[in-house]
C-alpha cells in the first residue's frame, strides 16, 4: 500500500544508495492506520473498534497504569546508575518503551505465557516478577534469576529473535494440550513474543511467522519498533512499515502507537482474544522509541541527532498519561505519592543489588536439566572435589 | 566519625580497561547525593557521566582532567559521615588510611561485573596440601622434586604459561593460539601489550585486530594531551629567554608528517601568476545567486573546482607511491584535502569523492569541513586517504610558498593572496586581480611536464572560469 511512495534504491546504474533522509519515521506520518487512543498531548481519541476496549478502565485503573510505568522507569534508571557505578556489568534500558510494555502486559491473563528479549522490564513487572531479580544475570550472579514457570514469564533471551520460535513452539504445544478455543476463560491460553525492529531482520522471526501462520498457533508477535537496532535505523532494515511483514505471512497485523498505553492495551487484548479463541496469530507493530542507549556500552550520540531525541521526548508515554490523569481529576498528591514510592523503591533496589553475593559455584549445575542427568551429576561430584582442594579463606574467589 | 569511601573507576562498557578523565563536576568540599553526576569520562566506546554511589562530602579527587586511568583505580574519596565528630582520639596523620573503608567487598567480585579482569586473571588460588593422589595432582607436576611440604615456590623452570607472574607485574605471560601470534607478527604488533579477552585471558583474533586498529588510529589522533592547545604546559628557562614545550598533539603529528614527507618524497614546486579577475566576478555573481545563498562562495571554491578539473584531465597525477610493494597506486577518485588552521594546530581533513561534486555541493562540503575542523571535532577518518590538498595561504596575505606534501598524497596547491596589480590586459596596463599559484608534487612519479600541465590547467580555469564548461 505504501510501495509507490518508496523511493527507488537505484539512483545511478550499478550504485545502490538507499535514501536515508528522515531515517526515523515519525509516529503517524507514514501510515494513517496507526491506532492511537491517547495523543502525545494527552487527549483521548475515539476509535470505532478499539475505544470500547478501554471504556472499563476507570480513573483508578489508569492511575494503576501510571504507577506501573513510573516505577518501572525508576527501576530502569536506578539499574543504569548501578551499572555506571560498577555494580552491574551491563544494563539495557527500557526508557521510553514503558507504554508498549505495560499496556500490552496488562492485557495478559495469568495463564498466558511470555517470551521476551532482554529489554522487557515493564512486561516483567506486569507478570508480578520481582524486578530486582533481573539484576542477577546482569551482575553475573546467575544465568536467569527467576523461576519462569512461577510467572509464566520466560528467562530473558539475549539472542536476537530466537525466542519468536520458542514462543511459536510453545503455542503449538498449547494447541496440542487442547487449551485453545474451549470457550473457558480460565483455560484458553495464548503466548506473546516480544521482540524489536532489529529482530524482524532475523531469519528466526520469519520462520516463526511461517509456523504460527500455517498452524494458526495461539501466539501474538509484539514487535516494539523502537527505531534503532543498536545503531541501525529501521529505515535501513525495511522499506515498508514493519507491520506489513505480518500480512505477507497471512497474519492479521496492526500498527499501534507504542507510546500510547491505552492503545497498546486495547490492541493486545484483541490479539490475545483472537489467539485464545483459536483465531490464530497476530502481528503487532508498536511504534515507540528507545530514548536511552542500546545498552550502557553504547553511545547513541554517535549515530542519531539531538533533534530526533527531542522529537520523541515530546511523545513521552508517561507524560501523556499524566496529562490525561490530571484532566480527568487526579490531584497532585497522587503524583507526589508515586514519586515518594519510586524513591523508596530505588533505594531498595540499590541495597538489594549491592548485597547480592557470589553464588556457590556448585549451583551452576542446578538447572542444566529438569531432571537428574548422569553426566551432570558426575561433573558436579568432580567439581565439588576440585573446589574442596583449595584453602578455605581463598575459596569462592 | 568520618567514614571515608573510595569510588573506583568502573568498567562502564563490557571489557574496557581504561578511560580518559574529561571533567569533574564536583570539587573537594562539595556535598554529593547518591546518583548525582560527579564526573565525565571518555572510554573507547563513549562519553559517559558517572553517578556517585555514595552520599557525603567529597574529601579528595584522586585523578584529574586529561588523565588516562585504568579501570579499578580509585578516583574519588567521599566522607559518608561528615556530621560525625571530626577528630577522634587516634593520631591524625594515620587516620584517613585507617578509616578508609575498603569498598572492595561491597563492590562486585565477579568477572562480568567490576574491575580489571586482567588483574584477576593474574592471581592463583592457593591449593590445599595434598598427598599427590588428589584430584589436582597435575598442578604440581613441573617441580618433580616437590616433597609435599608446602605449596611449591615458583622456580625458574616453572615460568611456563600456566605460572602466573607476580600480581601487578608488567611482564605478563602471553596466551594466544599460533594463528593469532602469526597475525600479530604480520601486523607488527607486540602481543604483550594486547589485552586478552578470551577465556583465561587468552588473546583472540579480535583482540589483535582491535589492538591493531586502535594503534593505527591512536597514532593518527591520540597523542596524550591532544585536547590541549599545543603551547600549553611549557616551562620557561631560568633566564626567562626560552620556553620549552613538550611536543605532543597536533603539533607532533604535523612535525612527523612533514619530516616523513619532506625526506621521502622528492618535492618539486612550480609557480604561475594568473589574472583571476573573471574568477572574482564569478564569485561576486554566485554570492548574489539564490541557489548559493546558503553557502559561502569564495575564490578558494573556484580554485578547488579548477584543481579537480585539472586532475580529471590529467588523472595520472592522482596517485601515490607504495614503497613497500614498489608500486604506484593510481587513485580513481579525488579526496580533496583543505589545510585548516585550528586552535589545536594544523589539520588537513579531506572531502571524499570531491570529483563527483557539483559546485554547490563542493561549497557545502568545504564549509562543513572547515567548521568541523575549527571546532576541533574532525574525526580521524576525515584525515585519512587524501589524494591532493589545497593550502590557502592567501588568507594570511602571503603571495606564494613551497608547500610540503601531505604524506601519501601526490600534490599540494598553494593558493596565494589575491591583490590588485598592474597587468597587461588587451594591450593596455590595467588594474587587475592577480594571484600566484604554486604546486608541489612528488617527483618520484609526477614528472615536471605533468605537474606543470596540471598547474597550467588550474590557472587557465581561474583566468577564465568558462573553460570549466569545456573541461567539466
Interface residues (C-beta under 8 A of the other chain):
Chain A: X78 X81 X83 X84 X85 X86 X87 X88 X89 X90 X139 X140 X141 X293 X296 X297 X298 X299 X301 X302 X350 X354 X357 X358 X382 X385 X386 X388 X389 X390 X391 X394 X395 X397
Chain B: X7 X8 X10 X11 X12 X13 X14 X34 X35 X45 X46 X47 X48 X49 X50 X51 X52 X53 X106 X107 X108 X109 X110 X111 X112 X113 X114 X115 X123 X125 X126 X127 X128 X130 X134 X135 X136
